[in-house]
Amino acid sequence: MEATPASAEARHQILISAVAAAVMAPSSHNTQPWRFRIVGGVLEVLADPRRHLTVIDAERRQLVQSCGCALFNARVAVRAMGYADQVTVFPDPQQPDLLATLQLGKQIITDDGDRALMHALPLRRTNRRPFLPRPVALADSDAMIAAAAGDGVWIVRLAPDQKHQVGKLVDRADRLQYRDPAFRIELSSWLTAAGSRRRDGIPFVEKEYGSAMPFSVMRALRSPGLGDSFGRLEEELVRGSPVVMVLGTDGDAPWDWLAAGQALQGLLLDATGLGLAAAFLNQALELPDLRAEVARSVGRAGQPQMILRLGYPEEPIHRAAPRRSLDDVLLIVE
Ligand SMILES: Cc1cc2nc3c(=O)[nH]c(=O)nc-3n(C[C@H](O)[C@H](O)[C@H](O)COP(=O)(O)O)c2cc1C
């Protein structure tokens, strides 16, 4: 039986709901560097250059990756609401901030995979705490990798010696970055204090790694030596995590970053569905020399885009990091 075509108003509401799903995506420092426009039945996903982290992300790699995560969520939501997702990436070379357009295709019956992704979408959290020592089955990580990789994106689950090397590089990255006052100023401007009304940035408590290091006071960010203890701690977290993965791409252009963001979000939602938590260790990719060393450790051609650790959470994170409202990010062009 053919589905009854939905009215233009119903289709418009679906695109608005897709934006509500998109903004639940992760983004570096929770900058939420995206904007959306709905113009005549087309949802445009745009980068917001005002939210660019110029110190750690000079090339805008993480900014575009974050928007890729948001695009992935919007696509899942559209399919979960019974429509094929028609996407065009970088539709206009004259508008580099217009990263993608999304339109409703033909009506479909939502499959179990999309239902599972949609279910996981509001439950996903970055969890920077230590994970339980419980192993993650190889079959589970293989299935996640198979589902998320493709389209020029690859994911490698690191072997113990690679994990050790990458842990050392994360430690070195922390030590180097915290010595740079510009890095500390940028980070502190995106850390928000408990009780803050800000709807972006990383709530302070989120940066507390269990009881090992209460990353407690902004004041501490004035100390260039903070990276030494922080690096040691993060290296330990890498060592103690059942799984460390590197997600990379064959190329290193904006469309590769957008594809990497989409693959990342697929991986994170699958992980959430399996009861796993994930945290990022991208500092080692924010310094070009160390990024090259990560690539060598991974031992495959291409560019590393993301370092992740995954495991079963010792302590689940219940409260979601804040998000800006739809009014702040969505423009509807009548
Ligand atoms: C491209 C990208 C890079 C990120 N890099 C880091 C990182 O290096 N360290 C970290 O602790 N979190 C990192 N995050 C996680 C964000 O801080 C997190 O998504 C944000 O604070 C919102 O919280 P949520 O993921 O729980 O919704 C990254 C997220 C994205 C999308």
The ligand as an SDF file (V2000), in Angstrom:
LIG
                    3D

 31 33  0  0  0  0  0  0  0  0999 V2000
   35.4420   16.7520   16.5250 C   0  0  0  0  0  0  0  0  0  0  0  0
   35.3800   16.6320   18.0300 C   0  0  0  0  0  0  0  0  0  0  0  0
   36.5330   16.6980   18.7750 C   0  0  0  0  0  0  0  0  0  0  0  0
   36.4900   16.5630   20.1770 C   0  0  0  0  0  0  0  0  0  0  0  0
   37.6750   16.5570   20.8830 N   0  0  0  0  0  0  0  0  0  0  0  0
   37.6510   16.3560   22.2140 C   0  0  0  0  0  0  0  0  0  0  0  0
   38.8680   16.2030   22.9420 C   0  0  0  0  0  0  0  0  0  0  0  0
   39.9650   16.2100   22.3700 O   0  0  0  0  0  0  0  0  0  0  0  0
   38.7950   16.0230   24.2830 N   0  0  0  0  0  0  0  0  0  0  0  0
   37.5970   15.9530   24.9270 C   0  0  0  0  0  0  0  0  0  0  0  0
   37.6020   15.7870   26.1450 O   0  0  0  0  0  0  0  0  0  0  0  0
   36.4160   16.0440   24.2570 N   0  0  0  0  0  0  0  0  0  0  0  0
   36.4110   16.2350   22.9220 C   0  0  0  0  0  0  0  0  0  0  0  0
   35.2310   16.2890   22.2190 N   0  0  0  0  0  0  0  0  0  0  0  0
   33.9580   16.1080   22.9330 C   0  0  0  0  0  0  0  0  0  0  0  0
   33.2360   17.4230   23.2000 C   0  0  0  0  0  0  0  0  0  0  0  0
   33.8900   18.1600   24.2050 O   0  0  0  0  0  0  0  0  0  0  0  0
   31.7740   17.1140   23.5820 C   0  0  0  0  0  0  0  0  0  0  0  0
   31.1490   16.5590   22.4610 O   0  0  0  0  0  0  0  0  0  0  0  0
   30.9930   18.3370   24.0350 C   0  0  0  0  0  0  0  0  0  0  0  0
   31.5150   18.8430   25.2260 O   0  0  0  0  0  0  0  0  0  0  0  0
   29.5040   18.0420   24.2170 C   0  0  0  0  0  0  0  0  0  0  0  0
   29.3160   17.0110   25.1560 O   0  0  0  0  0  0  0  0  0  0  0  0
   28.5770   15.6420   24.7630 P   0  0  0  0  0  0  0  0  0  0  0  0
   29.4150   14.9560   23.7450 O   0  0  0  0  0  0  0  0  0  0  0  0
   28.4790   14.8730   26.0450 O   0  0  0  0  0  0  0  0  0  0  0  0
   27.2290   15.9790   24.1930 O   0  0  0  0  0  0  0  0  0  0  0  0
   35.2480   16.4070   20.8270 C   0  0  0  0  0  0  0  0  0  0  0  0
   34.0780   16.3510   20.0520 C   0  0  0  0  0  0  0  0  0  0  0  0
   34.1430   16.4500   18.6740 C   0  0  0  0  0  0  0  0  0  0  0  0
   32.8950   16.3430   17.8490 C   0  0  0  0  0  0  0  0  0  0  0  0
  1  2  1  0
  2  3  1  0
  2 30  2  0
  3  4  2  0
  4  5  1  0
  4 28  1  0
  5  6  2  0
  6  7  1  0
  6 13  1  0
  7  8  2  0
  7  9  1  0
  9 10  1  0
 10 11  2  0
 10 12  1  0
 12 13  2  0
 13 14  1  0
 14 15  1  0
 14 28  1  0
 15 16  1  0
 16 17  1  0
 16 18  1  0
 18 19  1  0
 18 20  1  0
 20 21  1  0
 20 22  1  0
 22 23  1  0
 23 24  1  0
 24 25  2  0
 24 26  1  0
 24 27  1  0
 28 29  2  0
 29 30  1  0
 30 31  1  0
M  END
$$$$
